Amino acid sequence: MSDIKAQFEQAQKDVKTLTKRPSNEDLLTLYSLFKQSTDGDVKGARPGMLDMVGRAKYDAWSKLKGTSADQAMKNYLAVVKKLVG
């Protein structure tokens, strides 16, 4: 297992230990970076207007289109480090 993947997995555990809920913006950032790291570019149709949460998640993820998995993992690590530390 590569070092970045090990750090990424540890960061996923670390983020669950936060005592204070991150802001919605931080949550969207974490979600989109996680999805880009694990699933690649966004797939499927954009959710409808009535699904505001799904639409926000889709939009955040679609902004990362073309970002490599390794870069997304590094960005995820930076966000978790900021939130934890």
Residue pairs with C-beta under 8 A, 6 or more apart in sequence:
4 70
4 73
4 74
4 77
5 73
7 73
7 77
8 37
8 73
8 76
8 77
11 76
11 77
11 80
11 81
12 34
14 80
14 84
15 30
15 80
15 83
15 84
17 84
18 83
18 84
22 30
22 83
26 79
26 83
28 56
28 57
28 60
29 60
29 79
30 76
30 79
30 80
31 57
31 60
31 61
32 57
32 60
32 61
32 63
32 64
33 64
33 72
33 73
33 75
33 76
33 79
34 72
34 76
35 42
35 61
36 61
36 64
36 67
36 69
36 72
37 69
37 72
37 73
37 76
38 69
40 69
41 64
41 65
41 66
42 58
42 61
42 62
42 64
42 65
46 55
46 58
46 59
46 62
47 54
47 55
47 58
48 55
49 55
64 72
67 75
